[in-house]
Amino acid sequence: MKSIIIASTSTLHEGSYLEYLLPTLKTHFQNCKSILFIPFARSGGISHDDYTAKVAQAFASINIEVKGIHEFESAENAIKNAEGIFTGGGNTFLLVTQLYKHNIMQLLAETVKNGTPYLGTSAGSNICGLSMQTTNDMPIVYPPSFQTLGLIPFNLNPHYLDPDTQSKHMGETRETRIKEFHAFNAIPVLGLREGSWLEVKGNKITLKGSLPARLFKQNERPVELETESDLSQLK
């Protein structure tokens, strides 16, 4: 049975890394003594080792050890043997490119679908959808495919931002970008605001956190979904 936490972000304003999620993660990973961390989304500013150390420090507070996938000789074996898995944020184009490069995209999907607890934040959440095409990131590298894990039957837009009515910025809003996606694609898109997450238990998908999410469907007006909404039938 799938057991997944798909979070918009890892860090809230004025909070520490994963702080707001730790009570949820303690329950989510309760049967794990250690988890496997995938740091592939980070393109610069912090090494894979340092990124993993940052994650390890957060998880130490709930008595869970962390080891980075880059520390293993075989990425495939690391995933197969993992008690739990966390994919962190960064650039989704880079993350997807690396997952395909290491030949673990399909394996990761199968492993999580078979019940290994999974956590994604930001880019690590983007890849839970059917494709990565609704990411906010710049295409700094060229992945072999936009197809991702397909753990949920729709797409996500983490860090979703509402238009600022006081702003003089004339560029496209996040809502406009998603409508551009729907000019060519019928996949629903959930705008997930920072501080919210999806809880997936088997086939049940529930919106968690204190904020509503914004749901976009092709040729329909966007709607607001309140926390605890059931998204299991969304496709």
C-alpha positions as CSV (number, residue, x, y, z in Angstrom):
1,M,0.0,0.0,0.0
2,K,1.3,3.4,-0.9
3,S,2.4,5.6,2.0
4,I,3.5,9.0,0.7
5,I,3.8,12.6,2.0
6,I,3.9,15.1,-0.9
7,A,4.8,18.6,0.6
8,S,4.9,21.9,-1.2
9,T,8.0,23.0,0.6
10,S,10.6,21.9,3.1
11,T,10.8,25.1,5.1
12,L,8.3,27.7,6.1
13,H,9.1,31.4,6.7
14,E,11.0,31.8,9.9
15,G,11.0,28.1,10.5
16,S,13.8,25.6,10.4
17,Y,14.3,22.8,7.8
18,L,11.3,20.4,7.9
19,E,10.2,21.7,11.3
20,Y,6.5,22.1,10.5
21,L,6.4,18.5,9.1
22,L,8.3,16.6,11.8
23,P,5.3,15.5,13.8
24,T,3.8,14.1,10.7
25,L,7.1,12.5,9.6
26,K,7.6,10.8,12.9
27,T,4.4,8.9,12.3
28,H,5.0,8.5,8.6
29,F,8.4,6.9,9.1
30,Q,7.6,5.2,12.4
31,N,8.8,1.8,11.2
32,C,12.1,3.1,9.8
33,K,15.4,3.2,11.6
34,S,16.9,4.9,8.6
35,I,15.9,6.5,5.3
36,L,17.5,7.0,1.9
37,F,17.9,10.6,0.8
38,I,18.0,11.6,-2.9
39,P,19.8,15.0,-3.2
40,F,20.0,15.1,-7.0
41,A,17.8,18.2,-7.4
42,R,20.4,20.6,-6.0
43,S,22.4,22.2,-8.8
44,G,24.9,24.3,-6.8
45,G,25.6,26.2,-3.6
46,I,25.6,23.0,-1.5
47,S,27.2,19.6,-2.1
48,H,25.3,16.3,-2.0
49,D,27.2,15.6,1.2
50,D,26.2,18.9,2.9
51,Y,22.6,18.6,1.7
52,T,22.4,15.1,3.2
53,A,23.9,16.3,6.4
54,K,21.3,19.0,6.6
55,V,18.5,16.4,6.2
56,A,20.2,14.1,8.7
57,Q,20.2,16.9,11.3
58,A,16.5,17.3,11.0
59,F,15.7,13.6,11.1
60,A,18.0,13.1,14.1
61,S,15.4,14.9,16.2
62,I,12.9,12.1,15.5
63,N,15.7,9.4,15.9
64,I,15.9,8.4,12.2
65,E,19.3,8.0,10.5
66,V,19.8,9.4,6.9
67,K,22.2,8.3,4.2
68,G,22.5,9.8,0.7
69,I,22.0,7.8,-2.4
70,H,25.2,9.2,-3.8
71,E,27.1,7.3,-1.0
72,F,26.1,3.9,-2.4
73,E,28.0,2.1,-5.1
74,S,24.7,1.1,-6.7
75,A,21.7,3.6,-6.7
76,E,19.4,0.7,-7.7
77,N,20.4,-1.4,-4.7
78,A,20.1,1.6,-2.4
79,I,16.5,2.1,-3.5
80,K,15.6,-1.6,-3.3
81,N,17.0,-1.9,0.2
82,A,15.7,1.4,1.6
83,E,13.3,1.4,4.6
84,G,12.1,4.8,3.6
85,I,12.9,7.4,0.9
86,F,13.0,11.2,0.8
87,T,13.6,13.3,-2.3
88,G,14.5,16.9,-1.5
89,G,14.0,20.1,-3.4
90,G,16.0,22.0,-5.9
91,N,15.7,22.0,-9.7
92,T,13.2,19.6,-11.1
93,F,14.8,19.4,-14.5
94,L,18.1,18.4,-12.9
95,L,16.4,15.9,-10.6
96,V,14.5,14.2,-13.4
97,T,17.7,14.1,-15.6
98,Q,19.6,12.4,-12.8
99,L,16.9,9.9,-12.0
100,Y,16.9,8.8,-15.7
101,K,20.7,8.9,-15.9
102,H,21.0,6.5,-12.9
103,N,18.2,4.4,-14.4
104,I,16.1,4.6,-11.3
105,M,12.9,6.5,-12.3
106,Q,10.9,3.4,-12.9
107,L,12.4,1.5,-10.0
108,L,11.7,4.4,-7.6
109,A,8.1,4.5,-8.8
110,E,7.6,0.7,-8.3
111,T,9.3,0.7,-4.9
112,V,7.0,3.5,-3.6
113,K,3.9,1.9,-5.1
114,N,4.8,-1.3,-3.4
115,G,4.7,0.4,0.0
116,T,8.1,1.9,0.9
117,P,7.3,5.2,2.7
118,Y,8.2,8.2,0.6
119,L,8.5,11.9,1.3
120,G,8.9,14.6,-1.3
121,T,9.3,18.3,-1.0
122,S,9.3,20.8,-3.8
123,A,11.1,19.2,-6.7
124,G,10.8,15.8,-4.9
125,S,7.0,16.5,-4.9
126,N,6.9,17.6,-8.5
127,I,8.0,14.2,-9.6
128,C,5.1,12.5,-7.8
129,G,2.7,13.6,-10.5
130,L,2.3,12.3,-14.1
131,S,4.8,14.7,-15.5
132,M,7.1,17.5,-14.4
133,Q,5.6,20.0,-16.9
134,T,4.0,22.2,-14.2
135,T,7.2,22.9,-12.3
136,N,8.3,26.5,-11.6
137,D,12.0,25.7,-12.4
138,M,14.1,26.8,-15.2
139,P,15.2,24.1,-17.8
140,I,18.9,24.2,-16.9
141,V,19.4,20.7,-18.3
142,Y,17.5,18.6,-20.8
143,P,15.9,15.5,-19.3
144,P,15.2,12.5,-21.6
145,S,11.6,12.7,-20.7
146,F,9.1,14.8,-18.8
147,Q,7.4,11.7,-17.5
148,T,7.8,11.2,-13.8
149,L,6.8,8.8,-11.0
150,G,3.0,8.8,-11.5
151,L,2.3,8.2,-7.8
152,I,-0.8,10.4,-8.1
153,P,-3.0,10.7,-11.2
154,F,-2.6,14.4,-11.7
155,N,0.2,17.1,-11.7
156,L,1.4,19.4,-9.0
157,N,2.5,23.0,-8.8
158,P,4.4,23.3,-5.4
159,H,5.1,26.7,-3.9
160,Y,1.8,27.9,-5.5
161,L,1.5,31.7,-5.3
162,D,-1.7,33.7,-5.6
163,P,-1.6,37.0,-7.6
164,D,-0.5,40.0,-5.6
165,T,-3.1,42.6,-6.3
166,Q,-0.8,45.4,-5.0
167,S,2.1,44.4,-7.3
168,K,3.1,46.4,-10.4
169,H,4.7,43.3,-11.9
170,M,3.4,42.8,-15.5
171,G,4.6,39.2,-16.0
172,E,2.5,36.1,-16.0
173,T,1.0,34.8,-12.8
174,R,1.3,31.2,-11.7
175,E,-2.4,30.8,-12.7
176,T,-1.6,32.0,-16.2
177,R,1.2,29.6,-16.5
178,I,-1.0,26.7,-15.5
179,K,-3.6,27.8,-18.0
180,E,-0.9,27.8,-20.7
181,F,-0.2,24.1,-19.8
182,H,-3.9,23.4,-20.1
183,A,-3.9,24.8,-23.6
184,F,-2.1,21.6,-24.7
185,N,-2.7,19.1,-21.8
186,A,-5.8,17.8,-20.1
187,I,-4.0,16.7,-16.8
188,P,-5.5,18.4,-13.7
189,V,-3.0,20.5,-11.8
190,L,-3.1,21.1,-8.0
191,G,-1.6,24.4,-6.8
192,L,-0.1,23.4,-3.5
193,R,0.6,26.4,-1.2
194,E,3.6,26.4,1.2
195,G,2.6,24.7,4.4
196,S,0.3,22.3,2.8
197,W,0.9,18.7,1.7
198,L,-0.8,15.6,0.4
199,E,-1.1,12.4,2.4
200,V,-1.4,9.3,0.2
201,K,-2.5,6.1,1.9
202,G,-3.1,3.3,-0.6
203,N,-5.5,4.9,-3.2
204,K,-6.7,7.7,-0.8
205,I,-5.3,11.1,-1.3
206,T,-6.0,13.8,1.3
207,L,-5.1,17.5,1.5
208,K,-3.3,18.3,4.7
209,G,-2.1,21.5,6.4
210,S,-3.8,24.8,7.3
211,L,-4.2,26.2,3.8
212,P,-6.6,25.4,0.9
213,A,-5.2,24.3,-2.4
214,R,-6.2,25.6,-5.8
215,L,-7.3,23.0,-8.4
216,F,-7.0,23.7,-12.1
217,K,-8.8,21.6,-14.8
218,Q,-8.7,22.2,-18.5
219,N,-11.6,24.5,-19.7
220,E,-12.9,24.9,-16.2
221,R,-12.6,27.7,-13.6
222,P,-10.1,27.1,-10.8
223,V,-11.6,26.0,-7.5
224,E,-10.4,26.2,-3.9
225,L,-10.1,22.9,-2.0
226,E,-10.2,23.1,1.8
227,T,-7.8,21.2,4.0
228,E,-8.9,17.5,4.5
229,S,-10.4,17.4,1.0
230,D,-10.4,14.0,-0.5
231,L,-8.7,14.0,-4.0
232,S,-8.8,10.3,-4.5
233,Q,-11.1,10.6,-7.5
234,L,-9.2,13.4,-9.2
235,K,-7.8,12.4,-12.6
